[in-house]
Amino acid sequence: MADYRAAWVPERTDMDWDEAARIGVAWVERESVQQGRPALLMTVAKNSLGLGSLATFATRHDWTTPRSSYRTSVARGRPVLVYVPDERTLQVAAGYARGSSLCAIEGFGTPLSGWARATGAIDLLGGSATEALQPELTEALERLHFYGNNGWTRGFGQDQARRVLEDLRNTGLLDKTVITGDMLAREHHAESVKRLAELIDKVVAGR
């Protein structure tokens, strides 16, 4: 569903941040050379550049954040490295990567496994192949995508989404990470995905 080649570095407790960053940097550098396009570094904020490998990468390529005024002049369709993104930062990074490549480094409480599964992202740590989703969950994701055309706001779309989520809960297939990551990969707005996540929490709690 994504119109970019995806890769990711899953968060691991036995790996420090700079090592994870170096792995992502190496992949994006290769993509940049192969495509003949300059790369881009995307971070949540300007104070996210403490790591040596990221700082070096930023000297060779463009660097921006979702809130940067410089962002409007940055060219799109290029290899992007996004470092420990939240939902909004991942969404913005994907916009720059269209027609090119995107590597995401997971961390700081925003799980990316659902996004990685939905985009077919390469696990740069050499993890096992992603298991296929159950047909019932795949069908439910399609329905949730359809009902999210208004961002799962109150009304028909949210009501129908709740029914889908309740069915998944009752069959033991309700996985918040898979669902929200899949919706991000389908380019639903980050705020809409957060609203869906809140709805999932309510369904889990029986509210």
C-alpha positions, 0 to 999 in steps of 0.5 A: 500500500505504501508508494515507497520502499520501506525499512526499519530498525526495531527497538531493542534493549541490548542496542544503544541508540547510536548503533541503531542510528548507524544501521539506518544511516547506512541503509539510507546512504545506499538508497541515496547513492543507488537512486542518485537523490539526496537524502533527508533526515527527519526528527521529532524536534531539533534537539534530537541530534545528539548522536554522532552518526545522525549529526554526521548524516545531517551535515551531508544531507537536509534535516528537518522536523514536522514543525520546521519553517524550512520544511516547505522548501525541502524537495520530496521524492527522496530517501528519508531517515526518520529517527524515533518518530511519533505518528505525526513525524512518521506521516510527514516523513512518508510524504517526503519519501513517496516514490523513493525510500523510507527508513524508520528507527523505532523508539520512545514509546511509539511502536512501529511493528504495525506500520512495518508489517503493512508497508513490508518494511525490511527488518534491518536487524535481520529478524524473522519474516513477518507472519501473515495476518489472519484473514479475519483481521485483514478484512477488518482492517479494510473495513476500518480503513473504509469507515475512517474517511472522516477520521473516525469522528463521532457518528456513523464512521466511529459507530461502525468502527466500534462494531468492527473492533468489538468483533475483533476483541470477541475473537481475540484478534484486537491488536492496537499496534497492528491496527494503528500502524496499518492505518498510518501506512494507509496514510490516515492523518496522525490525529485520526489514528490517535482517535482510533487508538483511543476508541480501541482503548475504550473497546478493550475496557468495555466502555 
